[in-house]
Amino acid sequence: MMQIKAQFSTIILGTLSFAGSSYVLYHVARSFYQYGCEGTLNLIWLGDPFPNSPILEYSKLVVVTESSLKKEENLLDEIESARQRAEAEVLDGGDKSTKRSLLLLWMRNYPELEKVLGEISHKLDKIAARVDGILLSNVDSSARKVQELRSKRKELSRKTVACMGRCDALMTLFKVLRDEK
């Protein structure tokens, strides 16, 4: 009877140690895929896959830049909707000097338009500089987080350029309407 209990406990301990080591190996393989070899070793020994690495700073920078860009996109949407409302009012009124009326209505719908467009342009330039400042060439490129940051950086860059184009188009339209008499 004693011998059966010893064999049973040996089997249980062997099964538990196999399950435990499989669990650990699974998480090591997963972190290796996510952080790369160096990141996994840093995670095991230091508790952080990227200690003193720019990756964490870049991640924070991307989040801040995304929120700043979203604010500017919303402002551009407001200005464009103010312009569309002004165009609709001019078309409904049948005014002869439509361009001048459009400008006046647009400015009434969105006061200090020129100043706001200038501020948006300046902020978008700052955002573009921040996005261009995210350099990921000196870190392990096999890490999944680095790949995610690179694709996020490209997306932010495209969105920033699109917003800059919208802002420039609105500024040009404003100047054309203002200068025409």
RODO-2510 file (C-alpha; in nm, 4 decimals, decimal comma):
residues 181
     n   res          X          Y          Z
     1     m     0,0000     0,0000     0,0000
     2     m     0,2806     0,2374     0,0889
     3     q     0,4489     0,1659    -0,2395
     4     i     0,1347     0,2574    -0,4385
     5     k     0,1033     0,5878    -0,2523
     6     a     0,4678     0,6670    -0,3274
     7     q     0,4198     0,5909    -0,6961
     8     f     0,0985     0,7945    -0,7044
     9     s     0,2635     1,0972    -0,5400
    10     t     0,5582     1,0682    -0,7801
    11     i     0,3204     1,0711    -1,0761
    12     i     0,1316     1,3717    -0,9359
    13     l     0,4534     1,5643    -0,8706
    14     g     0,5832     1,4829    -1,2181
    15     t     0,2597     1,5970    -1,3786
    16     l     0,2546     1,9199    -1,1789
    17     s     0,6175     1,9984    -1,2594
    18     f     0,5525     1,9313    -1,6286
    19     a     0,2459     2,1597    -1,6247
    20     g     0,4366     2,4307    -1,4378
    21     s     0,7350     2,4224    -1,6702
    22     s     0,5034     2,4216    -1,9743
    23     y     0,3290     2,7287    -1,8363
    24     v     0,6603     2,9082    -1,7823
    25     l     0,7886     2,8110    -2,1282
    26     y     0,4657     2,9363    -2,2861
    27     h     0,5062     3,2787    -2,1254
    28     v     0,8767     3,2959    -2,2098
    29     a     0,8008     3,2124    -2,5742
    30     r     0,5204     3,4691    -2,5788
    31     s     0,7434     3,7427    -2,4363
    32     f     1,0194     3,6432    -2,6790
    33     y     0,7750     3,6983    -2,9652
    34     q     0,6540     4,0268    -2,8191
    35     y     0,9811     4,1802    -2,6928
    36     g     1,2592     3,9918    -2,8683
    37     c     1,5499     3,8088    -2,7029
    38     e     1,6993     4,1057    -2,5200
    39     g     1,3591     4,2274    -2,4032
    40     t     1,2703     3,8832    -2,2662
    41     l     1,5953     3,8621    -2,0714
    42     n     1,5380     4,2125    -1,9360
    43     l     1,1833     4,1148    -1,8404
    44     i     1,3062     3,8075    -1,6523
    45     w     1,5965     3,9739    -1,4711
    46     l     1,4861     4,3362    -1,4369
    47     g     1,1080     4,3144    -1,4570
    48     d     1,0888     4,5532    -1,7533
    49     p     1,1432     4,4530    -2,1167
    50     f     1,2839     4,7932    -2,2101
    51     p     1,4625     4,9445    -1,9104
    52     n     1,6094     5,2846    -1,9848
    53     s     1,4957     5,2381    -2,3405
    54     p     1,3320     5,5036    -2,5517
    55     i     1,0457     5,2661    -2,6321
    56     l     0,8419     5,3613    -2,3250
    57     e     0,9013     5,7297    -2,3882
    58     y     0,8064     5,6851    -2,7523
    59     s     0,4860     5,5076    -2,6505
    60     k     0,3899     5,7968    -2,4238
    61     l     0,4829     6,0448    -2,6963
    62     v     0,2648     5,8649    -2,9491
    63     v    -0,0349     5,8772    -2,7131
    64     v     0,0127     6,2490    -2,6430
    65     t     0,0639     6,3236    -3,0123
    66     e    -0,2496     6,1287    -3,1057
    67     s    -0,4624     6,3286    -2,8634
    68     s    -0,3145     6,6596    -2,9829
    69     l    -0,3778     6,5659    -3,3445
    70     k    -0,7362     6,4670    -3,2647
    71     k    -0,7989     6,8109    -3,1096
    72     e    -0,6698     6,9848    -3,4211
    73     e    -0,8778     6,7579    -3,6460
    74     n    -1,1880     6,8515    -3,4458
    75     l    -1,1088     7,2235    -3,4808
    76     l    -1,0666     7,1834    -3,8562
    77     d    -1,4003     7,0007    -3,8703
    78     e    -1,5663     7,2905    -3,6855
    79     i    -1,4164     7,5469    -3,9232
    80     e    -1,5197     7,3450    -4,2286
    81     s    -1,8742     7,3091    -4,0997
    82     a    -1,8854     7,6865    -4,0346
    83     r    -1,7777     7,7412    -4,3969
    84     q    -2,0426     7,4996    -4,5217
    85     r    -2,3110     7,6772    -4,3179
    86     a    -2,1969     8,0098    -4,4636
    87     e    -2,2096     7,8701    -4,8189
    88     a    -2,5608     7,7385    -4,7585
    89     e    -2,6758     8,0764    -4,6263
    90     v    -2,5215     8,2608    -4,9234
    91     l    -2,6886     8,0266    -5,1721
    92     d    -3,0233     8,0666    -4,9969
    93     g    -2,9920     8,4464    -4,9904
    94     g    -2,9073     8,4849    -5,3607
    95     d    -2,6606     8,7662    -5,2842
    96     k    -2,4775     8,9223    -5,5798
    97     s    -2,1439     8,9668    -5,4035
    98     t    -2,1344     8,6035    -5,2981
    99     k    -1,7639     8,5789    -5,2178
   100     r    -1,7679     8,8760    -4,9853
   101     s    -2,0917     8,7561    -4,8254
   102     l    -1,9425     8,4104    -4,7851
   103     l    -1,6424     8,5529    -4,6038
   104     l    -1,8563     8,7665    -4,3739
   105     l    -2,0894     8,4796    -4,2881
   106     w    -1,7987     8,2408    -4,2405
   107     m    -1,6316     8,4835    -4,0023
   108     r    -1,9626     8,5353    -3,8216
   109     n    -1,9999     8,1588    -3,7813
   110     y    -1,6399     8,1284    -3,6654
   111     p    -1,4981     8,4490    -3,5117
   112     e    -1,1212     8,5093    -3,5216
   113     l    -1,0941     8,2649    -3,8090
   114     e    -0,7547     8,3774    -3,9380
   115     k    -0,5990     8,3616    -3,5909
   116     v    -0,7405     8,0158    -3,5224
   117     l    -0,6181     7,8826    -3,8578
   118     g    -0,2714     8,0213    -3,7863
   119     e    -0,2668     7,8560    -3,4436
   120     i    -0,3806     7,5245    -3,5884
   121     s    -0,1091     7,5439    -3,8539
   122     h     0,1531     7,6159    -3,5879
   123     k     0,0335     7,3281    -3,3670
   124     l     0,0299     7,0902    -3,6635
   125     d     0,3898     7,1874    -3,7420
   126     k     0,4823     7,1058    -3,3812
   127     i     0,3016     6,7727    -3,4019
   128     a     0,4817     6,6897    -3,7276
   129     a     0,8157     6,7683    -3,5621
   130     r     0,7259     6,5432    -3,2672
   131     v     0,6261     6,2593    -3,4993
   132     d     0,9467     6,3002    -3,7009
   133     g     1,1428     6,2966    -3,3747
   134     i     1,0302     5,9436    -3,2931
   135     l     1,3396     5,7521    -3,4015
   136     l     1,3167     5,3775    -3,3699
   137     s     1,6275     5,2833    -3,5639
   138     n     1,8506     5,2239    -3,2609
   139     v     1,6305     4,9619    -3,0949
   140     d     1,5827     4,5917    -3,1603
   141     s     1,3576     4,5916    -3,4657
   142     s     1,2399     4,2333    -3,4105
   143     a     1,0391     4,3329    -3,1059
   144     r     0,6674     4,3410    -3,1714
   145     k     0,6200     4,6634    -2,9744
   146     v     0,8734     4,8387    -3,1984
   147     q     0,6857     4,7232    -3,5084
   148     e     0,3585     4,8508    -3,3607
   149     l     0,5186     5,1867    -3,2827
   150     r     0,6586     5,2137    -3,6347
   151     s     0,3204     5,1517    -3,7929
   152     k     0,1573     5,3955    -3,5478
   153     r     0,4216     5,6555    -3,6352
   154     k     0,3476     5,6160    -4,0079
   155     e    -0,0245     5,6488    -3,9429
   156     l     0,0293     5,9623    -3,7317
   157     s     0,2520     6,1088    -4,0003
   158     r    -0,0127     6,0501    -4,2698
   159     k    -0,2872     6,2000    -4,0532
   160     t    -0,0720     6,5022    -3,9698
   161     v     0,0050     6,5674    -4,3357
   162     a    -0,3649     6,5345    -4,4233
   163     c    -0,4596     6,7837    -4,1499
   164     m    -0,1884     7,0228    -4,2675
   165     g    -0,3305     7,0032    -4,6192
   166     r    -0,6817     7,0764    -4,4925
   167     c    -0,5556     7,3692    -4,2853
   168     d    -0,3566     7,5122    -4,5765
   169     a    -0,6591     7,4824    -4,8059
   170     l    -0,8787     7,6654    -4,5547
   171     m    -0,6160     7,9376    -4,5067
   172     t    -0,5839     7,9813    -4,8828
   173     l    -0,9605     8,0024    -4,9251
   174     f    -0,9829     8,2573    -4,6445
   175     k    -0,7079     8,4731    -4,7980
   176     v    -0,8634     8,4561    -5,1457
   177     l    -1,2014     8,5609    -5,0092
   178     r    -1,0484     8,8352    -4,7955
   179     d    -0,8300     8,9831    -5,0715
   180     e    -1,0982     8,9792    -5,3407
   181     k    -1,3044     9,2956    -5,3643
***
